[in-house]
Amino acid sequence: MRIYNSLTRKTDIFKPINPPKVGMYTCGPTVHDYQHIGNFRTMILSDFLYRTLVANNYQVKSVRNITDIDDKIIKKAKEKNLPIEIFTKEYTQAFIEDLGKLNILPTSISPKATKYIEQMIKYIEELVKKGLAYVERDGSVYFDISKFPCYGKLSDLNGRTLKTGTRILSDEYSKDDAQDFALWKAAAQDEVGWSSPWGKGRPGWHIECSVMSQQHLGDTFDIHVGGIDLLFPHHENEIAQSEGKTGKPFVKYFIHGEHLLVNGTKMSKSLNNFYTLKDLVGKGFDPLAFRYLVLTAHYRDKLNFTWESLTAAQNALENLREKIRGWKHAGNGLCGYYHEFIEAVNNDLNTPQAVAVMWKMVKAKKPVSAKAATLLQMDQILGLNIEKYLDRKLNIPPEIQELIRQRDVARKNKNFRLADQFRIKIQKQGYRVTDLEDKTRVVKR
């Protein structure tokens, strides 16, 4: 198995620290809002990697955190006059539900930052004792990047200014400059905070991930996954504080997924192109159509999301379901196709090639039972929930068949307004409608 390692800037052969065991940490959500589909592209990457490792017979301990305390959370909770734990509960639950809809497997552990405050305080104390961090007069504690000679080894600091001796308190700051970053942020008496040796305050964003990952995976672990936007400064700062404290390498493989764009631009609420999974479902899309769309692009390439591309992904997924509907899986699979499939996923998670191999196998003139068995093997990694469509006929009631017939007549006569009325009636009965060139196809939701 080979994977691109942001730390070495090349595709490395994967060699875990303690095979067959693998420790894997994924930067999870900051629960100040519903997660957008760009966040879920990273979650799908992490899930696909996990499934690939398991398929290669590794024993994976996976950790994905929940950041339930940061500047935005405090600000928004205050605006709504809600305690932090109540404010974040809704968004945490929505995130978990969305993971299920995308068929993303549960992690071994999903720690919340607010449950590890005591450990974070002790961690920061160690950094202060080592002379790697300093305390300001207001009680804030900063990591001194000038005291960590290897600072910048992940991001290479190209195009950035190393501002030693300058401090930044906010979690939201420029990614162009490297500055001393907050480990502990002082809080006034009427603000959210916890008691510490430096006074009331709360942990900085970066220290949270170091503590939670090392708490469950040890001082050094195999894999750290996140979006490319976290490479600097978040992951760079994690390395500095973690290796500064332990004197050991922090992570062996850093794996970063590229951005998801919307119509060629960065997703933004101000541009009205900020979409959640709920938005997709509200427009009649199956969440797994988004998963399929993500798999059609390599994780290190930007993915341009459009409604047209999502429609194409949903049509492809429904075509697959219809082709295999009623297949009975029994006996041995097709080893040649599965070997080609595994070669693709083991080659830096080449999901587009893996999907192409899957389709080649589905269309091959081979025994259906063998194709079905192989498809189930492939789907253990793809995660498209194919099994529910195998060995299952779709029985369409006569009344729905009649609506389909009338809709096809309306479309043939170019009475699209009437055709749309029939489509709505069919959908209200729990079916998804897809327009083919000369007929209507429906599948049960």
Secondary structure as GFF3:
##gff-version 3
##sequence-region A 1 445
A	DSSP	beta_strand	2	5	.	.	.	ID=ss1
A	DSSP	beta_strand	10	13	.	.	.	ID=ss2
A	DSSP	beta_strand	21	26	.	.	.	ID=ss3
A	DSSP	alpha_helix	37	55	.	.	.	ID=ss4
A	DSSP	beta_strand	59	64	.	.	.	ID=ss5
A	DSSP	alpha_helix	71	79	.	.	.	ID=ss6
A	DSSP	alpha_helix	84	101	.	.	.	ID=ss7
A	DSSP	three_ten_helix	113	116	.	.	.	ID=ss8
A	DSSP	alpha_helix	117	129	.	.	.	ID=ss9
A	DSSP	beta_strand	133	135	.	.	.	ID=ss10
A	DSSP	beta_strand	141	143	.	.	.	ID=ss11
A	DSSP	three_ten_helix	145	147	.	.	.	ID=ss12
A	DSSP	beta_strand	161	168	.	.	.	ID=ss13
A	DSSP	beta_strand	177	186	.	.	.	ID=ss14
A	DSSP	beta_strand	201	203	.	.	.	ID=ss15
A	DSSP	alpha_helix	205	217	.	.	.	ID=ss16
A	DSSP	beta_strand	221	227	.	.	.	ID=ss17
A	DSSP	three_ten_helix	228	230	.	.	.	ID=ss18
A	DSSP	pi_helix	231	235	.	.	.	ID=ss19
A	DSSP	alpha_helix	236	246	.	.	.	ID=ss20
A	DSSP	beta_strand	251	257	.	.	.	ID=ss21
A	DSSP	beta_strand	260	262	.	.	.	ID=ss22
A	DSSP	beta_strand	265	266	.	.	.	ID=ss23
A	DSSP	three_ten_helix	269	271	.	.	.	ID=ss24
A	DSSP	alpha_helix	277	282	.	.	.	ID=ss25
A	DSSP	alpha_helix	287	295	.	.	.	ID=ss26
A	DSSP	beta_strand	303	305	.	.	.	ID=ss27
A	DSSP	alpha_helix	307	324	.	.	.	ID=ss28
A	DSSP	alpha_helix	335	346	.	.	.	ID=ss29
A	DSSP	alpha_helix	351	363	.	.	.	ID=ss30
A	DSSP	alpha_helix	368	382	.	.	.	ID=ss31
A	DSSP	three_ten_helix	386	389	.	.	.	ID=ss32
A	DSSP	alpha_helix	398	412	.	.	.	ID=ss33
A	DSSP	alpha_helix	416	428	.	.	.	ID=ss34
A	DSSP	beta_strand	431	435	.	.	.	ID=ss35
A	DSSP	beta_strand	440	444	.	.	.	ID=ss36
###
